[in-house]
Amino acid sequence: MTTPTLDPQEELNWLRLARAESVGPVTFAHLIARFGSASEALAALPELARRGGRSQTPRIPTVAEAQRELDAGASAGARLIMASAVAFPRTLKALDAPPPLLWTLGDASLLGREMVAVVGARAASAAGRRFARDLAAGLAEAGWVVVSGMARGIDAAAHEGALRGATVAVLAGGVEDIYPPEHAVLHDSLRRQGCIVSERPPAAGAKAADFPRRNRIISGLARGVVVVEAELRSGSLITARLAGEQGREVFAVPGFPLDPRARGTNDLIRQGATLVEGVDDVLRVLSALPGVAEMEPARPISTDECAARVEATHPPPDEDDLSATLDALLSFTPTPVNVLARDCGAPVSAVLAALTELAIAGRAELTHGNLAIKL
């Protein structure tokens, strides 16, 4: 999704498209690949929604509303970085569908450096917090930027340990949203000495649906994710799973078997995560990885490229029939797009186009990994 520097109008429309109803990161990426610009994609949204079976146009922020968000960010001292910009983190650009934009508060240059995530339980033990603090301090001393989520427990300890070096906090709410409230001092320290990042509007409060997207950014920014204390059902394990899917290294700190906070980390080790007893265990693995500069930005396959990959014997599908067929094939279990194309007997390009229309109509969702799910 690398494009030349956006002019002010295109930047405003990029923000409007990213905030439009039913447009998530995957749908956004396909729209940009299909139409070439946010302005052209915005103009096409009403017709795409109609073809997807929706009678009303999806809610699109007005120019005035988008400008108010830009003005609010500027008043807060925040910086907006579009996914098309050179300053956008290369590690996130390498994802199959990066977040369309990031708001940053503090030293945004940290996003161009090598990062490692340290995450874990909110209700962490004193020993777990001490370990996370010391580990983060050692990683920062070795030149790594420590990224976490500014949550209670392990996250906060990791930020505190890395403050003398470099640390980045990724928030589920906006960069001005201090959550939990008792982290006001930590938030101020991160703003002055590190960097705070979010894809939400600057003053937006966090909602439940924002945390998985926050976790994906944490793992996407990092070259590896270290989990210190986590129960079997926890956001930290979601971050670890996302890290594995993104090709990142996964590390885990072992714990006492009878402590529920050790069950998640012990299970990660059982599944192949690198066991961590100290900072050297992490650095040994990270030192063997290629540099961030070697990571190639990913981009969605364009319609023309998809068409070139299919058999020439495929007849052009009827758009209305294809949408109806896909609507029937979709379920609440994510299905790969190539499987849907095979079952429809249609080119992947046509299936992606129809799924994008269904997504804008609110009848389907395109998720990371080229999966589709019924809504």
Buried (B, 14 or more C-beta within 10 A) or exposed (E): BEBEEBEEEBBBBBBBBBBBBBBBBBBBBBBBBBBEBBBBBBEBBBEBBBBBBBEEBBEBBEEEEBBEBBEBBEEBEBBBBBBBBEEBBBBBBBBBBBBBBBBBBBBBEBBBEBBBBBBBBBEBBEEBBEBBBBBBBBBBEBEBBBBBBBBBBBBBBBBBBBBEBBBBBBBBBBBBBBBEEEBEEBBEBBBEBBBBBBBBBBBBEBEEEBBEBBBBBBBBBBBBBBBBBBBEEBBBBBBBBBBBBBEBBBBBBBBEEEBBBBBBBBBBBEEEBBEBEEBEBBBEBBEEBEEBEEBEBBBBBBBEEBBEEBEEEBEEBEEEEBBEBBBEBBEEEBBEBEBBBEEBEBBBBBBBBBBBBBBBBBBBBBBBEBBBBBE
